[in-house]
């Protein structure tokens, strides 16, 4: 099964990241009035959707790369996010501000939500050298969050509306500003990439993961490799010898295939080393 996303949410099940952030925000703001809590929860929803669309959440612009990232398009890291940035909510300004970047390109984007008397104004802002690109959206917050303590409602519609109105247009502008096509496979949201990847066999997954860093990270997700491991190596997986590997099903598959067939899945050494070796026969 692929990771649960906001679009997949049901009345009884929501993404793990969303639930963790929701609980942490309620604990930190338990004394706020209900309307404020509703807006808090809604902004947490938007933050989760931005990360699903490939943006990385940053604590600050000045922080070091590794320490500054709270989560990214890497689904495994997305699940590890535990809190919102320290200054995400300003009571004095009655507004929210979240900093995002597109990994690798380091394109900056601000998601700003301004509390108006009877509405919430959401805008995605791209600071430019000569202009300020902005996408503005006025959502019906109470349609999606009924009260400060939950529950959520109609999240499939929210996911579609926010991505169509805010996340995808602003990402397209960031890519076009750098001379890149705004519509290509690697630019798709994580949930769509994983849906497509679930249709591929392991050979195709291995080859596709070598085309760029984003696909390399996304296509190592456990939801893809665990079923392949259980299908091809069920007996070996049951062995306690491989217990230490079961938290990374891609590593399990690669190790078991190399042991059984005597040749590697592929000889790609990883983007972190910034080099390739020839693709071996798989």
RODO-2510 file (C-alpha; in nm, 4 decimals, decimal comma):
residues 282
     n   res          X          Y          Z
     1     x     0,0000     0,0000     0,0000
     2     x     0,1247     0,3479    -0,0823
     3     x     0,1516     0,6066     0,1980
     4     x    -0,1729     0,7667     0,3088
     5     x    -0,2086     1,1230     0,1828
     6     x    -0,4582     1,3992     0,2540
     7     x    -0,6420     1,3004    -0,0639
     8     x    -0,6774     0,9438     0,0675
     9     x    -0,8067     1,0471     0,4114
    10     x    -1,1252     0,9008     0,5548
    11     x    -1,3357     0,9837     0,8606
    12     x    -1,1279     0,7431     1,0672
    13     x    -0,7829     0,7705     0,9076
    14     x    -0,5593     1,0621     0,8112
    15     x    -0,1888     1,0833     0,7189
    16     x     0,0488     1,0229     1,0078
    17     x     0,2243     1,3569     0,9549
    18     x    -0,1035     1,5450     0,9689
    19     x    -0,2116     1,3688     1,2875
    20     x     0,1221     1,4336     1,4636
    21     x     0,1224     1,8023     1,3706
    22     x    -0,2445     1,8356     1,4651
    23     x    -0,1834     1,6966     1,8132
    24     x     0,1285     1,9086     1,8717
    25     x    -0,0541     2,2265     1,7685
    26     x    -0,3488     2,1499     1,9970
    27     x    -0,1121     2,0952     2,2887
    28     x     0,0774     2,4196     2,2230
    29     x    -0,2370     2,6279     2,1706
    30     x    -0,4877     2,4621     2,4013
    31     x    -0,5979     2,7968     2,5503
    32     x    -0,6778     2,9688     2,2205
    33     x    -1,0372     3,0394     2,1216
    34     x    -1,2109     2,7905     1,8941
    35     x    -1,1977     2,9998     1,5753
    36     x    -0,8233     3,0473     1,6214
    37     x    -0,7781     2,6728     1,6730
    38     x    -0,9760     2,6065     1,3561
    39     x    -0,7407     2,8313     1,1599
    40     x    -0,4372     2,6655     1,3227
    41     x    -0,5592     2,3225     1,2171
    42     x    -0,6394     2,4438     0,8648
    43     x    -0,2894     2,5871     0,8179
    44     x    -0,1443     2,2545     0,9371
    45     x    -0,3473     2,0923     0,6588
    46     x    -0,2031     2,3339     0,4034
    47     x     0,1495     2,2705     0,5298
    48     x     0,1005     1,8961     0,4839
    49     x    -0,0314     1,9490     0,1304
    50     x     0,2677     2,1666     0,0377
    51     x     0,5048     1,8917     0,1499
    52     x     0,3070     1,6352    -0,0493
    53     x     0,3606     1,8576    -0,3552
    54     x     0,7382     1,8353    -0,3254
    55     x     0,8200     2,1402    -0,1126
    56     x     1,0520     2,1193     0,1872
    57     x     0,9554     2,3017     0,5047
    58     x     1,2298     2,5157     0,6585
    59     x     1,2734     2,6522     1,0081
    60     x     1,4420     2,9659     0,8734
    61     x     1,6172     3,0894     0,5609
    62     x     1,9477     3,1233     0,7436
    63     x     1,9646     2,7728     0,8921
    64     x     2,2112     2,5168     0,7600
    65     x     2,0681     2,2880     0,4933
    66     x     2,0483     1,9685     0,6970
    67     x     1,9357     2,1342     1,0208
    68     x     1,6990     2,3711     0,8449
    69     x     1,4853     2,1113     0,6743
    70     x     1,1938     1,9874     0,8803
    71     x     1,0597     1,7649     0,6045
    72     x     1,0851     1,7170     0,2306
    73     x     0,9441     1,5303    -0,0668
    74     x     1,1259     1,2191     0,0572
    75     x     0,8240     1,0331     0,1947
    76     x     1,0266     0,8704     0,4710
    77     x     1,1449     1,2100     0,5951
    78     x     0,7970     1,3556     0,5559
    79     x     0,6715     1,1015     0,8085
    80     x     0,9356     1,2087     1,0587
    81     x     0,8227     1,5710     1,0967
    82     x     0,7039     1,6273     1,4537
    83     x     0,6278     1,9967     1,4872
    84     x     0,5596     2,3236     1,3110
    85     x     0,8355     2,5888     1,2895
    86     x     0,8764     2,7997     1,6030
    87     x     0,7528     3,1261     1,4495
    88     x     0,4838     2,9910     1,2175
    89     x     0,2030     3,1836     1,3966
    90     x     0,2166     3,5523     1,4915
    91     x    -0,0525     3,6540     1,7387
    92     x     0,0403     4,0214     1,7036
    93     x     0,0024     4,0209     1,3240
    94     x    -0,2787     3,7654     1,3300
    95     x    -0,1084     3,5779     1,0491
    96     x     0,0798     3,2594     0,9631
    97     x     0,4039     3,2337     0,7692
    98     x     0,5682     2,9122     0,6518
    99     x     0,8962     2,8940     0,4598
   100     x     0,9414     2,6363     0,1850
   101     x     1,2014     2,5525    -0,0762
   102     x     1,2042     2,3249    -0,3776
   103     x     1,4915     2,0833    -0,3014
   104     x     1,7988     2,0752    -0,5258
   105     x     1,6952     2,4008    -0,7004
   106     x     1,6693     2,5818    -0,3654
   107     x     1,3787     2,7926    -0,4928
   108     x     1,2214     2,9843    -0,2049
   109     x     0,8509     3,0213    -0,1414
   110     x     0,6466     3,1667     0,1435
   111     x     0,3025     3,0408     0,2346
   112     x     0,1232     3,3221     0,4159
   113     x    -0,2232     3,3064     0,5711
   114     x    -0,3763     3,6310     0,6993
   115     x    -0,6694     3,6138     0,9401
   116     x    -0,9414     3,8559     0,8319
   117     x    -1,2571     3,9265     1,0389
   118     x    -1,4628     3,6575     0,8635
   119     x    -1,2181     3,4768     0,6396
   120     x    -0,8652     3,3502     0,5889
   121     x    -0,6576     3,4878     0,3015
   122     x    -0,3964     3,2370     0,1844
   123     x    -0,1169     3,3404    -0,0484
   124     x     0,1941     3,1709    -0,1841
   125     x     0,4657     3,4279    -0,2416
   126     x     0,7806     3,3925    -0,4523
   127     x     1,0350     3,6643    -0,3743
   128     x     1,1852     3,7739    -0,7083
   129     x     1,4646     4,0086    -0,8055
   130     x     1,2401     4,2544    -0,9879
   131     x     0,8916     4,1484    -0,8943
   132     x     0,6906     3,9634    -0,6358
   133     x     0,4952     3,6687    -0,7719
   134     x     0,1906     3,5829    -0,5671
   135     x    -0,0965     3,3347    -0,5817
   136     x    -0,3960     3,4269    -0,3635
   137     x    -0,6772     3,2000    -0,2447
   138     x    -0,9747     3,2562    -0,0110
   139     x    -1,0802     2,9125     0,1195
   140     x    -1,3977     2,8232     0,3061
   141     x    -1,2170     2,7077     0,6197
   142     x    -1,5249     2,5785     0,8036
   143     x    -1,6024     2,3490     0,5135
   144     x    -1,2903     2,1484     0,5938
   145     x    -1,2401     2,1973     0,9694
   146     x    -1,5595     2,1978     1,1759
   147     x    -1,4057     2,2840     1,5148
   148     x    -1,0710     2,3480     1,6807
   149     x    -1,0562     1,9913     1,8063
   150     x    -1,1461     1,8391     1,4704
   151     x    -1,2715     1,6494     1,2861
   152     x    -1,1748     1,7268     0,9282
   153     x    -1,4223     1,7139     0,6409
   154     x    -1,4101     1,6811     0,2610
   155     x    -1,0308     1,6546     0,2524
   156     x    -1,0282     1,5131    -0,1002
   157     x    -1,1862     1,8351    -0,2248
   158     x    -0,9446     2,0458    -0,0177
   159     x    -0,6437     1,8586    -0,1575
   160     x    -0,7610     1,9117    -0,5150
   161     x    -0,8583     2,2775    -0,4627
   162     x    -0,5405     2,3820    -0,2805
   163     x    -0,3076     2,2069    -0,5237
   164     x    -0,4894     2,3464    -0,8266
   165     x    -0,5193     2,7004    -0,6897
   166     x    -0,1938     2,7424    -0,4976
   167     x     0,0719     2,4680    -0,4839
   168     x     0,0930     2,3635    -0,8494
   169     x     0,0783     2,7199    -0,9965
   170     x     0,3478     2,8519    -0,7621
   171     x     0,5701     2,5511    -0,8268
   172     x     0,5261     2,6051    -1,2002
   173     x     0,6434     2,9655    -1,1650
   174     x     0,9501     2,8583    -0,9688
   175     x     1,0463     2,6052    -1,2344
   176     x     0,9783     2,8358    -1,5302
   177     x     1,1906     3,1102    -1,3730
   178     x     1,4862     2,8701    -1,3979
   179     x     1,4131     2,7671    -1,7532
   180     x     1,2688     2,4292    -1,6564
   181     x     0,9430     2,2752    -1,7775
   182     x     0,6744     2,3023    -1,5127
   183     x     0,5083     1,9783    -1,6240
   184     x     0,7282     1,6694    -1,6158
   185     x     0,7325     1,3389    -1,4336
   186     x     0,9580     1,4449    -1,1458
   187     x     0,7474     1,7556    -1,0796
   188     x     0,4344     1,5549    -0,9989
   189     x     0,3117     1,5347    -0,6373
   190     x     0,4368     1,2378    -0,4361
   191     x     0,1043     1,0567    -0,4235
   192     x     0,0754     1,0620    -0,8042
   193     x     0,4330     0,9406    -0,8483
   194     x     0,3706     0,6510    -0,6114
   195     x     0,0448     0,5641    -0,7854
   196     x     0,2300     0,5431    -1,1183
   197     x     0,5230     0,3565    -0,9621
   198     x     0,2914     0,0909    -0,8198
   199     x     0,2158    -0,0115    -1,1785
   200     x     0,5835    -0,0837    -1,2572
   201     x     0,7902    -0,3980    -1,2061
   202     x     1,1126    -0,3910    -1,0060
   203     x     1,3331    -0,3564    -1,3153
   204     x     1,1484    -0,0456    -1,4281
   205     x     1,1564     0,0998    -1,0765
   206     x     1,5315     0,0467    -1,0543
   207     x     1,5949     0,2170    -1,3895
   208     x     1,3528     0,5050    -1,3268
   209     x     1,5067     0,5774    -0,9864
   210     x     1,8377     0,6578    -1,1577
   211     x     1,7054     0,9397    -1,3728
   212     x     1,7117     1,2165    -1,1092
   213     x     1,7517     1,2718    -0,7376
   214     x     1,3817     1,3359    -0,6707
   215     x     1,2754     1,0068    -0,8271
   216     x     1,5646     0,8276    -0,6551
   217     x     1,4312     0,9407    -0,3162
   218     x     1,0610     0,8891    -0,3828
   219     x     1,0981     0,5471    -0,5476
   220     x     1,2747     0,3962    -0,2472
   221     x     0,9535     0,4154    -0,0466
   222     x     0,8602     0,1043     0,1503
   223     x     0,5124     0,0956    -0,0044
   224     x     0,6742    -0,0025    -0,3370
   225     x     0,9389    -0,2502    -0,2239
   226     x     0,7707    -0,4394     0,0589
   227     x     0,5126    -0,6053    -0,1720
   228     x     0,7912    -0,6918    -0,4186
   229     x     0,9974    -0,8470    -0,1384
   230     x     0,7084    -1,0567    -0,0127
   231     x     0,6210    -1,1657    -0,3666
   232     x     0,9705    -1,2760    -0,4697
   233     x     1,1509    -1,3547    -0,1432
   234     x     0,8833    -1,4488     0,1113
   235     x     1,0849    -1,7344     0,2630
   236     x     1,4023    -1,5282     0,2925
   237     x     1,2167    -1,2319     0,4419
   238     x     1,0742    -1,4570     0,7115
   239     x     1,4299    -1,5442     0,8177
   240     x     1,5565    -1,3629     1,1243
   241     x     1,8831    -1,3044     0,9370
   242     x     1,7234    -1,0089     0,7620
   243     x     1,5373    -0,8680     1,0616
   244     x     1,7673    -0,5667     1,0813
   245     x     1,6836    -0,4699     0,7228
   246     x     1,3063    -0,4749     0,7433
   247     x     1,2815    -0,1035     0,8125
   248     x     1,4152    -0,0373     0,4638
   249     x     1,2430    -0,2687     0,2151
   250     x     1,4402    -0,1384    -0,0807
   251     x     1,7621    -0,2498     0,0917
   252     x     1,6009    -0,5859     0,1704
   253     x     1,5053    -0,6421    -0,1944
   254     x     1,8459    -0,5393    -0,3238
   255     x     2,0349    -0,7598    -0,0743
   256     x     1,8180    -1,0676    -0,1351
   257     x     1,8327    -1,0334    -0,5131
   258     x     2,2109    -1,0015    -0,5083
   259     x     2,2395    -1,3048    -0,2802
   260     x     2,0095    -1,5235    -0,4906
   261     x     2,1281    -1,4229    -0,8383
   262     x     2,4855    -1,3172    -0,7707
   263     x     2,4559    -0,9815    -0,9403
   264     x     2,3469    -0,6360    -0,8198
   265     x     2,0072    -0,4831    -0,8797
   266     x     2,2025    -0,1943    -1,0266
   267     x     2,5389    -0,0344    -0,9619
   268     x     2,4236     0,3206    -0,9017
   269     x     2,6195     0,4566    -0,6054
   270     x     2,3821     0,7292    -0,4936
   271     x     2,3257     1,0970    -0,5603
   272     x     2,4955     1,1942    -0,2370
   273     x     2,8286     1,0943    -0,3952
   274     x     2,7444     1,2959    -0,7079
   275     x     2,8614     1,0242    -0,9449
   276     x     2,7309     0,7314    -1,1491
   277     x     2,8618     0,3926    -1,2486
   278     x     2,7411     0,1991    -1,5497
   279     x     2,4007     0,0391    -1,5203
   280     x     2,4417    -0,3352    -1,4932
   281     x     2,2075    -0,5855    -1,6467
   282     x     1,9087    -0,6379    -1,4201
***
